[in-house]
Amino acid sequence: MSNLSAIIVGANSALSQQLAQQLHQQGITLGLMAADPNALQPLQQQLGCKLVGLDIRDPQQCQQSFSELWQQLDGAALVIINTAATGLDLELPWSLEQSIIDVNVQGFAAIANVAFKQMVQQQYGQIGCFTSIAGERGGPQVAFHASKAFQQNYLQGLRLHAQRLKLPITITDLRLGYLDKMQGRGNRLWAASLEKIAGQALHGLQRGKSQLYLTKRWRLAAAISNALPEFIYNRRRYK
């Protein structure tokens, strides 16, 4: 991937920063979009990358900032979207549900839409988005599960559009397990470092995968969950 450009949307997260480090090591020119760009100034100086602010709850600002960064980089071969809002309150307060929907549905769609359109004009490219295995079935974080299902279907729709247009635009759905378990929390079975997660993600992107579970063992967990009958799945208890 050397001598190419990439944009990471949602660069404040630790996973995004690990991705930026690994891409930089491959000689890729980077553009970062972050909700708190000031916090990333040391990383910007280290990597010599472009950095712009991102208000994921403002679709017009998202698209305008993305387009400006795209122009600064003179296009990009890869766009990685890593923005997510989550939260668990079994009382289901609307303020929390709306906040999750604003970020994971409206904000995500605004970025994915403008990135895809830029790649259509460019005639090639790849979009990788971190979704979640939570999108495969409903769950106690009602809006989060539903929003991740929206993302997965939106990405599939973009993939179909690329095929219809007969353009080499790859859409990759990066389905994360639960990050707290993946980073350890005393559970060796699910433990994985951010370095490993980022490495598997980039390897899958380079291979042009349409769907990838991160880490790979979560494919089994997803298969088991999807196979559970409704009357068993709905008997799980949550704190």
N, C-alpha and C positions, 0 to 999 in steps of 0.2 A: 504493500500500500504506500510505498514511499513516493514523495513528491506530489501527494494528494492533499486535499483539504477536508476537514471534518468540522461539524458544528455539534456541540453538546448543549442541549437545552435542559436546564435544571442542574447547573454545575456546582451548586453549593453542597450537594450531598457528598458524603465520603466515597460512595461508589462512583459517582461521576468524576471525582478528582482522581481516583485510581485509574479510571478509563483514560482520562486526559494524560496521565503520566505514561501509561503504556503506549498510547498512540504517539505521543511525543518521541518515545524511544524508537518508534518505527519511522521517524522522520516526517511525520504528518503535520502540516500546518493546521493550527487549531483556532476555532472561534468559540467562545464560551458565552452562554446566556445564563444569568444568575439573578435570583431575587435580591441578593445582597452582594453586589459586585465589589464593594469595599473589602469584604472579608476575603476575597480571592485575589487581591492585588499582589500578595507575595507569590502565589502560584502563577499569576500572569507574568510577573517579572522572571520567574524561574523558567517558564516555558516559552516566553516571548510570543504570547498569543493575543488575539483580539478578545476584548471583554466588553459586554454590554449588559445593561439592566433588563430585567424581565418582570412584568406584572402579570402573572398567569391568570389573574381574575379579570383582566381587561383584554378581550380578544383583539380589538383593533390595535392596541399597543403591542401585543404579542406579535401580530403579523407585520406591523410596521418595523419593529426592532429587528425581527428576523430578516426581513427583506434588506434592511440597511446593512446588517452583518454579512448577508449573502453577497451584496455588492462589494463590500470591503475585501472579501476573500476572493472575489471574482468567481463565485460559485463554490460548490462543495460536492465531493463524491459521496460523502456519508453524513447523515444527520442522525444523532442519537437523542431520543426524547426520554428523559428520566424525571418526570414531575409527578407527584402524587400527594394526595391528602387522605388521611385516614383518621380513625377514632372510633372508640367503642363506648356507647352509652345505651344500655338496654331500655331506657325510657324513650329513645329515639327523638331527641329534641330537634326541631326543624332547622335551627340555626346550624347545627353540626351537619345534618344531612345536606343542606343547601351549600355549605362550604365545600364539602367533598364533591358534590356535583359540579360546582363552579370550576373547580380545578381539574378534576379527572374527566369531565365530559366536555364542558365548554372550552376550557383553556387548552386541553389536549387536542381537541378537534381543530381549533384555530391554528395551532402550530403544525399539526400533521397536514392540514389542508394547504397551507402556504408553502410548506416544504415540498409537497408533492407537485404543486403547480410550478414551482421553480425548477424542479427536476424534469418536468414535461418540456419546459422551454429549453432546458439544457440538453434534453434528449437522453439522459442517463442518470443513474444515481442509486442510492440505497438509503432507506429509512429503517432504523432499528428503534423499537419502543419497548421499554420495560413495562410489562403489564403484570399479571399475577395469576397464580393458580386459583386465587379466590374468584376469578371471573368465570370459572367453569361451573360453579353452582352457587345458589344463594347462601347467605350466611347471616350471622348475628350483626355484623357491620353492614347493614342492609344496603346503604348507598354505595359503600366501597365495593362490595361484591358486584352490584349491578353496574357500577361505573367501569369496572374492569372488563365486564362482559361487553359493554359498549365499545371499549377500546379495541378489544379483540375482533369484534365484528367490523369496526371501522377500518382497521388495518386490512382485513380480508377484502373489504370493498375496494380499497385502494389497490390491492394486488390484482383484483379483477379488472380495474380500470387500466392498469399498466398493460395487462395482457390484451385488452381490447384495443389499446393504442399501439400495440406491438412495439413497445419501448423497453429497453433493458433497465427497468427500474425495479429493484428488489425491495420487498417489504418484509421485514423480519419481526416477528412477535417473540419477545424475550420474556418468558413467563417465570417470574421469580417465585420461589417458595417464601417462607416467612423469614425475613432477614434476621430477626432476633435469634431464631434457631440456627440459621445458617452461619451466624457469627459465633456460635458456641452455646452460651448460656448453660454450660455444663452437660450438653447433650452431644456426645461424640458422633452419633449416627448422622446428625444433620449439620454438624459443624463445618464451616468453610470460611476461609479468609476472604476479605474483599478482593485481594489480589487474585485468588483462584476464580472467584465469581466473574471478575472483569476479564480475566484471561479466557475463560470458557465463552463468555459473551462475544469477545472479539474474534475468537476462532470460529464461532458459528456464523458471525457476520461475514468473515472472509470466505467462508464456504458457501455463502449465499443461501443459508437456511431460511425457510419461511416461518418455522416455529422452533423454539429451543427452550427447554426447561433448565433453570439455573438454581442450584447445580443439577447435573444430569439425574441424580437419584430422585429428584422431585417428580420425574415422569411416573415413577412407580406409585408415589403417594397420590398423584392426580388420578391415575388409573383406578386405584382402589376406591378413592372417594367417588369417582363417577360411576363405579359399579354398584355402590350401595343402593338398595331400594329406598324409596322415599320414606317409608315408615321407620327404617333404621336410621337413615341420615338425619331425620328430624328429631330423633331422640337424644342427640348429643346435648350435653349440658355445658353452659357457659357461665363463667363467674362474672 
